[in-house]
Amino acid sequence: MEKIPDWLKIWSELAEIRNTHFALQEEGQADHWSENARKFSDRVIERWQEPDTSRDFLKSTLLRNPESTLLDIGAGTGNWAIYLSPYAKKITALEPSAGMRAVLEENLMLSKPKVNNVTIMMGKWPETDVPEHDFSLCSHAMYGIPNFGEAVRKMNDITRKSCFLLIRAPLTNDPLAQIAQKVWGQPNDSPNFTIAYNALIQMGIYANVLFEENRSIHPKVYPSYESAFSDIKSRFGLENDSQFDTFIRSVLIDHLVQSENRWILQHNVKVGLISWNSIR
């Protein structure tokens, strides 16, 4: 009989691989987001033109709990903080990146109606100490945190009511899932919903889940086929290992689409909103 996986260990291992990959991509840049934060914010705004069950759920939660406070962990460019600001008494936007914070400040100034209840705080999670809040939210900002258990425990400790994690849930036929299955013997190419939810159970937290109704397409754009191939190899730590080259190329043939001077790899994912009441 198969042993039960150590989901916390799997998260940690995949987070470390992810961080190494992105560190190589961003080598020489003091702050990767100094040049990319505005594009990130614009992409969020574009995606949010469509209905979103997660936004509706968080909005309704705050409406049922008037005068509540919210901690937005890894607030990025502030899209969540600004969206939820009319329904909260106070929101703390915690963000480590100077580039992200600059666009966050700009978005707050340009927001109509004016937002006056969002406080920006510099710091990483879970290293930064923050006061208690009624609710805590971490939207797609947990992938690079190797110690998932510590991050969750600290969320729980500073939250009086409920904690929320918004996290990607790749489909099993996703091209990166296919490669991960071949290379690592399991379909998780990076930290994601499957690992997080099982890790929570491992910690004794039986959380609720709400999936967005529609799958999302997150394209990865490359300037050439070979740059896509090199990036995928780096993502899996295979820069000096050629044993999976043929398989990776076969997956790219099926999923990489050329459009003018760009090569586009589409990732079909759902997004899950994981929530649990604070355990005191």
VEXDREN-2710 file (C-alpha; in Angstrom, 1 decimal):
% VEXDREN-2710
k/r/px/py/pz
1/MET/0.0/0.0/0.0
2/GLU/1.2/3.5/-0.9
3/LYS/2.4/5.7/2.0
4/ILE/0.5/8.9/2.6
5/PRO/2.5/11.8/1.0
6/ASP/4.1/14.5/3.1
7/TRP/2.3/17.3/1.4
8/LEU/4.2/20.0/3.4
9/LYS/7.5/18.6/2.2
10/ILE/6.2/18.4/-1.4
11/TRP/5.2/22.1/-1.2
12/SER/8.6/23.0/0.2
13/GLU/10.5/21.1/-2.5
14/LEU/8.5/22.6/-5.4
15/ALA/8.7/26.1/-3.9
16/GLU/12.5/25.9/-3.7
17/ILE/12.7/24.7/-7.4
18/ARG/10.3/27.5/-8.4
19/ASN/12.4/30.1/-6.5
20/THR/15.6/28.9/-8.1
21/HIS/14.0/29.1/-11.6
22/PHE/12.7/32.7/-11.0
23/ALA/16.0/33.8/-9.4
24/LEU/17.8/32.8/-12.6
25/GLN/15.2/34.6/-14.7
26/GLU/15.5/37.8/-12.6
27/GLU/19.3/37.7/-12.1
28/GLY/20.8/41.2/-12.1
29/GLN/17.5/42.9/-11.4
30/ALA/17.2/44.6/-8.1
31/ASP/13.4/44.4/-8.2
32/HIS/11.8/42.3/-11.0
33/TRP/8.5/44.1/-10.5
34/SER/9.9/47.6/-11.0
35/GLU/9.4/47.2/-14.8
36/ASN/6.5/44.6/-14.7
37/ALA/4.1/45.7/-11.9
38/ARG/2.0/48.0/-14.1
39/LYS/1.5/45.2/-16.7
40/PHE/0.6/42.8/-13.9
41/SER/-2.0/45.2/-12.6
42/ASP/-3.5/45.8/-16.1
43/ARG/-3.8/42.0/-16.6
44/VAL/-5.7/41.7/-13.4
45/ILE/-8.0/44.5/-14.4
46/GLU/-8.6/42.8/-17.8
47/ARG/-9.4/39.4/-16.2
48/TRP/-11.7/41.0/-13.7
49/GLN/-14.0/42.2/-16.5
50/GLU/-15.5/38.8/-16.3
51/PRO/-17.7/37.6/-13.4
52/ASP/-15.8/36.0/-10.6
53/THR/-17.3/33.9/-7.8
54/SER/-14.3/34.5/-5.5
55/ARG/-14.7/38.2/-5.6
56/ASP/-18.4/37.9/-5.0
57/PHE/-17.8/35.5/-2.0
58/LEU/-15.3/37.8/-0.3
59/LYS/-17.4/40.8/-0.9
60/SER/-20.5/39.1/0.6
61/THR/-18.4/37.9/3.6
62/LEU/-17.3/41.4/4.5
63/LEU/-20.9/42.7/4.0
64/ARG/-22.1/40.2/6.5
65/ASN/-19.4/41.4/8.9
66/PRO/-19.5/45.2/8.9
67/GLU/-16.7/47.2/10.4
68/SER/-14.2/44.3/9.8
69/THR/-10.5/44.6/9.2
70/LEU/-8.6/42.6/6.5
71/LEU/-4.9/41.7/6.0
72/ASP/-4.0/41.4/2.3
73/ILE/-0.8/39.3/2.3
74/GLY/1.3/39.8/-0.8
75/ALA/-1.1/42.6/-1.9
76/GLY/0.8/43.2/-5.2
77/THR/-0.6/46.2/-7.0
78/GLY/-3.6/46.5/-4.7
79/ASN/-6.3/45.2/-6.9
80/TRP/-7.9/43.1/-4.1
81/ALA/-7.4/45.8/-1.5
82/ILE/-9.1/48.5/-3.6
83/TYR/-11.9/46.2/-4.7
84/LEU/-12.7/45.2/-1.1
85/SER/-12.1/48.6/0.5
86/PRO/-15.8/49.8/0.4
87/TYR/-16.8/46.8/2.5
88/ALA/-14.1/46.8/5.2
89/LYS/-13.3/49.2/8.0
90/LYS/-9.6/49.0/7.4
91/ILE/-7.3/47.0/5.1
92/THR/-3.6/46.4/5.6
93/ALA/-1.8/45.7/2.3
94/LEU/1.4/43.8/3.0
95/GLU/3.8/43.8/0.1
96/PRO/7.6/43.2/-0.1
97/SER/8.3/44.5/-3.6
98/ALA/9.1/48.2/-4.0
99/GLY/7.9/48.0/-7.7
100/MET/4.6/46.5/-6.7
101/ARG/4.1/49.0/-3.8
102/ALA/4.8/51.9/-6.2
103/VAL/2.0/50.8/-8.5
104/LEU/-0.2/50.1/-5.5
105/GLU/0.2/53.7/-4.3
106/GLU/-0.5/55.0/-7.8
107/ASN/-3.7/52.8/-8.0
108/LEU/-4.9/54.1/-4.6
109/MET/-4.4/57.7/-5.7
110/LEU/-6.2/57.2/-9.0
111/SER/-9.0/55.1/-7.6
112/LYS/-12.5/56.5/-7.9
113/PRO/-14.1/56.9/-5.4
114/LYS/-11.2/57.8/-3.3
115/VAL/-9.8/55.0/-1.1
116/ASN/-8.9/56.1/2.4
117/ASN/-8.9/52.9/4.5
118/VAL/-6.0/51.0/2.9
119/THR/-2.6/51.1/4.7
120/ILE/0.5/49.9/2.8
121/MET/3.0/47.9/4.8
122/MET/6.4/46.8/3.6
123/GLY/7.3/43.2/4.4
124/LYS/7.4/39.5/3.5
125/TRP/5.2/36.8/4.8
126/PRO/5.5/35.1/7.3
127/GLU/8.6/37.0/8.5
128/THR/6.8/40.3/9.1
129/ASP/4.9/40.8/12.3
130/VAL/1.4/42.4/11.9
131/PRO/-1.4/43.1/14.4
132/GLU/-4.5/40.9/14.5
133/HIS/-7.2/41.4/11.8
134/ASP/-10.7/40.0/11.5
135/PHE/-9.9/38.4/8.1
136/SER/-6.7/37.5/6.2
137/LEU/-6.3/37.0/2.4
138/CYS/-3.4/35.6/0.4
139/SER/-4.1/35.7/-3.3
140/HIS/-1.5/33.9/-5.4
141/ALA/1.3/35.2/-3.2
142/MET/2.1/31.9/-1.4
143/TYR/3.9/30.0/-4.2
144/GLY/7.4/31.2/-3.3
145/ILE/7.0/30.5/0.5
146/PRO/8.9/27.2/1.2
147/ASN/7.5/26.8/4.7
148/PHE/3.8/26.6/3.9
149/GLY/3.0/25.3/7.5
150/GLU/4.6/28.4/9.1
151/ALA/2.8/30.7/6.7
152/VAL/-0.6/29.1/7.5
153/ARG/0.0/29.0/11.2
154/LYS/0.8/32.7/11.3
155/MET/-2.2/33.6/9.2
156/ASN/-4.3/31.6/11.6
157/ASP/-2.7/33.2/14.7
158/ILE/-3.3/36.8/13.6
159/THR/-6.8/36.2/12.2
160/ARG/-9.9/36.5/14.5
161/LYS/-12.5/35.2/12.0
162/SER/-11.6/33.5/8.7
163/CYS/-8.5/33.0/6.5
164/PHE/-8.6/32.9/2.7
165/LEU/-6.1/31.4/0.2
166/LEU/-6.7/32.0/-3.5
167/ILE/-4.6/29.5/-5.4
168/ARG/-4.2/28.0/-8.9
169/ALA/-5.5/24.5/-9.6
170/PRO/-4.0/23.2/-12.8
171/LEU/-5.9/20.7/-14.9
172/THR/-4.5/17.2/-15.2
173/ASN/-4.0/17.6/-18.9
174/ASP/-2.0/20.9/-18.5
175/PRO/1.2/20.6/-20.5
176/LEU/3.3/21.3/-17.4
177/ALA/1.4/18.7/-15.5
178/GLN/2.2/16.2/-18.2
179/ILE/5.9/17.0/-18.0
180/ALA/5.9/16.9/-14.2
181/GLN/4.3/13.4/-14.3
182/LYS/7.0/12.2/-16.6
183/VAL/10.0/13.9/-14.8
184/TRP/8.9/13.6/-11.2
185/GLY/6.2/10.9/-11.2
186/GLN/3.5/13.2/-10.1
187/PRO/1.6/16.0/-11.9
188/ASN/2.4/19.0/-9.7
189/ASP/4.9/21.2/-11.5
190/SER/4.8/23.9/-8.7
191/PRO/3.0/24.7/-5.5
192/ASN/-0.8/24.6/-6.2
193/PHE/-4.2/23.9/-4.8
194/THR/-3.9/20.1/-4.6
195/ILE/-0.8/20.3/-2.5
196/ALA/-2.1/23.2/-0.3
197/TYR/-5.4/21.6/0.5
198/ASN/-3.9/18.3/1.4
199/ALA/-1.2/20.1/3.4
200/LEU/-3.9/21.8/5.4
201/ILE/-5.6/18.5/6.2
202/GLN/-2.1/17.2/7.3
203/MET/-2.1/20.2/9.7
204/GLY/-5.5/19.3/11.0
205/ILE/-7.3/22.1/9.1
206/TYR/-10.4/20.9/7.1
207/ALA/-11.1/23.9/4.9
208/ASN/-13.9/24.9/2.6
209/VAL/-13.3/25.4/-1.1
210/LEU/-15.0/27.5/-3.8
211/PHE/-13.8/27.1/-7.4
212/GLU/-14.3/29.8/-10.0
213/GLU/-17.0/28.6/-12.4
214/ASN/-14.8/28.9/-15.5
215/ARG/-11.3/27.7/-16.1
216/SER/-8.8/30.4/-16.8
217/ILE/-6.2/30.4/-19.6
218/HIS/-2.9/31.8/-18.5
219/PRO/-0.7/32.1/-21.6
220/LYS/3.1/32.0/-21.3
221/VAL/4.6/34.0/-24.2
222/TYR/8.1/33.3/-25.6
223/PRO/10.0/35.0/-28.4
224/SER/11.0/31.7/-30.0
225/TYR/10.4/27.9/-29.8
226/GLU/13.9/27.3/-28.4
227/SER/13.4/29.9/-25.6
228/ALA/10.2/28.1/-24.6
229/PHE/12.1/24.8/-24.6
230/SER/14.9/26.3/-22.5
231/ASP/12.5/27.9/-20.0
232/ILE/10.6/24.6/-19.5
233/LYS/13.9/22.8/-18.8
234/SER/14.9/25.4/-16.3
235/ARG/11.6/25.2/-14.6
236/PHE/12.2/21.6/-13.9
237/GLY/15.8/21.9/-13.1
238/LEU/16.9/20.1/-16.2
239/GLU/19.4/22.6/-17.6
240/ASN/22.2/20.0/-17.7
241/ASP/20.0/16.9/-18.2
242/SER/18.9/15.8/-21.6
243/GLN/17.1/12.6/-20.8
244/PHE/13.6/14.2/-21.1
245/ASP/14.3/16.5/-24.1
246/THR/12.4/14.3/-26.5
247/PHE/9.3/14.1/-24.3
248/ILE/9.4/17.9/-23.6
249/ARG/9.6/18.7/-27.3
250/SER/6.6/16.4/-28.0
251/VAL/4.5/18.2/-25.4
252/LEU/5.5/21.6/-26.9
253/ILE/4.6/20.4/-30.4
254/ASP/1.1/19.7/-29.1
255/HIS/0.6/22.8/-27.0
256/LEU/2.9/25.6/-28.2
257/VAL/1.2/27.8/-30.8
258/GLN/3.0/30.3/-33.0
259/SER/1.3/33.7/-33.4
260/GLU/3.2/36.2/-35.6
261/ASN/6.6/36.6/-33.9
262/ARG/5.5/35.0/-30.6
263/TRP/5.2/31.4/-29.3
264/ILE/2.3/30.9/-26.8
265/LEU/2.0/28.1/-24.3
266/GLN/-1.5/28.1/-22.7
267/HIS/-2.0/26.8/-19.2
268/ASN/-5.6/25.8/-18.4
269/VAL/-6.3/26.2/-14.7
270/LYS/-9.1/26.6/-12.3
271/VAL/-8.7/28.9/-9.3
272/GLY/-9.7/27.7/-5.9
273/LEU/-10.7/29.9/-2.9
274/ILE/-9.7/27.9/0.2
275/SER/-11.1/29.2/3.5
276/TRP/-11.3/28.2/7.1
277/ASN/-12.4/29.7/10.4
278/SER/-9.5/30.7/12.6
279/ILE/-8.6/27.9/15.0
280/ARG/-7.9/29.4/18.5
END
